[in-house]
Amino acid sequence: MADNVELVMRFHPVGGEDVSLLSKDFADEAQALEAIARALEERRGLVLARARYNREAGQSGMVINLANVVSVRVSSKDSDTTGQYL
């Protein structure tokens, strides 16, 4: 498997604070957005095998419930002004 880039994934829920994760599950932003869109369309959770929450040292698997998510930003840089919204 090719070495994937680490992407910043910022989820904005209907209520509450944004949740930011770092993930190496995808080769690029486009692949991540495609997986997120597919999960939303199929009304299922987004499964990440190589993710870090809150800049933790170790990676772990996560399932993100997208039911109450309004938007998602995916970027290779951690910034409020970069990335794409779904």
Summary of the structure (lengths in Angstrom):
residues: 86
radius of gyration: 11.9
end to end distance: 26.6
largest distance: 37.3
contacts: 218
relative contact order: 0.28
helix: 15%
strand: 40%
